[in-house]
Amino acid sequence: MDVRIAESWKNILNEEFSKEYFEKLVSFVKSEYANATIFPPDPLIFNAFNKCDLKNLKVVIIGQDPYHTPGAAHGLCFSVPDGEKIPPSLRNIYKEISADLGKDIPTTGNIEHWAEQGVFLLNATLTVRAHEAGSHQKKGWETFTDAVIAKISESKDNVVFLLWGAYAQKKEALIDTSKHLILKSVHPSPLSASRGFFGNHHFSRTNEFLKSKGLEEINW
């Protein structure tokens, strides 16, 4: 099956694209786009992969679901296009970056410039029905994105995995901890950020690790 995805990713994921579960997933997703309002727009389903080449990947951030309100989802977890209101979790991420690194809080919620520096902004589920959070969960996306995480772990060295919240932390089982750095905390959501996201110093710690491995730091 031909999937519109950057060549570096296609090389390690071709095996997944030919599996039965993925073919069923594609049929489901095509039917959903034909019959309902689905986010993100079809060309942006694999935006996280196309904005962050596998060769340049240095950091992985794992989200759960795309935003399910019009205009917000553009295929990168936690990110929204320019002009959209900054979501509460991203606002808290910005607050921690500001406290950790002394940076000003941005006026846009578009963080694709992180992706372009090697931060892979992966949602576990890549599509969702409008106004129906979680509506495309357990349809095959998680099987695919789990395989992606495992293949990153296997094919790369010295990647920083930022696992925020219980859902993301379950993905630790897919990662070889002997050659990658895993940083964990509660989720940046307003419900939990004050219980350990604020003060986790994940952004400075990520950069310290990258620097120690001779890799370029992320301009958060």
Residue pairs with C-beta under 8 A, 6 or more apart in sequence:
1 17
1 18
1 22
1 23
1 26
2 17
3 10
3 13
3 17
3 46
4 43
4 46
5 13
5 46
5 49
5 50
6 49
6 50
6 53
6 54
8 53
8 54
8 55
9 46
9 49
9 53
9 54
11 54
12 54
12 151
12 155
13 147
13 148
13 151
16 22
16 144
16 147
16 148
21 140
21 143
21 144
22 140
22 143
22 144
24 140
25 139
25 140
25 141
25 143
25 144
28 139
28 140
29 38
29 45
29 127
29 136
29 139
32 38
32 127
32 129
32 136
33 42
36 129
36 130
37 70
37 129
37 130
38 127
38 128
38 129
38 130
38 136
39 66
39 67
39 68
39 69
39 70
39 72
39 73
39 127
39 128
39 129
39 130
40 47
40 66
40 73
40 74
40 75
40 127
41 74
44 73
44 74
44 75
45 75
45 126
45 127
46 75
46 126
47 74
47 75
47 76
48 75
48 76
48 77
48 115
48 120
48 121
48 122
48 123
49 120
51 75
51 76
51 112
51 115
51 116
51 121
52 115
52 116
52 118
52 119
52 120
52 121
54 152
54 155
54 156
56 117
56 118
57 118
57 120
57 152
57 156
57 159
58 117
58 118
58 119
58 158
58 159
58 160
58 210
58 215
58 216
58 218
59 114
59 118
59 119
59 120
59 159
59 160
59 161
59 162
59 206
59 210
59 218
60 119
60 120
60 122
60 149
60 152
60 159
60 160
60 161
60 162
61 77
61 78
61 119
61 120
61 121
61 122
61 162
61 164
62 77
62 122
62 123
62 124
62 149
62 161
62 162
62 163
62 164
62 167
62 168
62 171
63 77
63 78
63 121
63 122
63 123
63 124
63 168
64 77
64 123
64 124
64 125
64 167
64 168
65 123
65 124
65 125
65 128
65 133
65 134
65 136
65 137
66 73
66 75
66 123
66 125
66 126
66 127
66 128
67 73
67 80
67 87
67 128
68 128
68 129
68 130
68 131
68 132
68 133
68 135
69 130
69 131
70 130
71 80
71 81
71 84
72 80
72 81
72 84
72 87
73 80
73 128
74 80
74 81
74 112
75 126
76 111
76 112
76 115
76 121
77 121
77 122
77 123
78 87
78 89
78 90
78 93
78 111
78 121
79 90
79 109
79 110
79 111
79 112
79 121
80 86
80 87
80 90
80 109
80 110
81 109
81 110
82 108
82 110
83 108
84 109
84 110
85 109
86 94
86 106
86 108
86 109
87 109
88 189
88 190
89 187
89 188
89 189
89 190
89 193
90 109
90 111
90 188
91 105
92 188
92 189
92 190
92 193
92 197
92 198
93 188
94 105
94 106
95 105
95 198
96 188
96 193
96 197
96 198
96 199
96 200
96 202
96 203
97 103
97 105
97 203
97 220
98 104
98 105
99 198
99 199
100 201
100 202
100 203
100 204
101 203
101 204
101 220
103 220
111 119
111 121
113 219
114 121
114 218
114 220
115 121
117 216
117 218
117 219
118 216
118 218
119 218
120 152
122 145
122 148
122 149
123 145
124 141
124 142
124 145
124 146
124 167
124 171
125 134
125 136
125 137
125 139
125 141
125 142
125 145
126 136
126 141
126 144
126 145
127 136
127 141
128 134
128 135
128 136
129 135
129 136
146 171
146 174
149 171
149 174
149 175
150 174
150 175
152 159
153 159
153 174
153 175
153 176
153 179
153 180
154 176
156 180
157 179
157 180
158 179
158 180
158 181
158 209
158 210
158 213
158 215
159 180
159 181
160 180
160 181
160 182
160 183
160 206
160 209
160 210
161 171
161 172
161 175
161 180
161 181
161 182
161 183
162 168
162 183
162 202
162 206
163 169
163 171
163 172
163 182
163 183
163 184
164 184
164 185
164 186
164 187
164 188
164 197
165 186
165 187
165 189
165 192
166 187
167 187
168 187
169 184
172 182
172 184
175 182
181 206
181 209
183 200
183 202
183 205
183 206
185 196
185 197
185 200
185 202
186 192
186 193
186 195
186 196
186 197
187 193
187 197
188 197
203 218
203 220
206 218
207 217
207 218
207 220
210 216
210 217
210 218
211 217
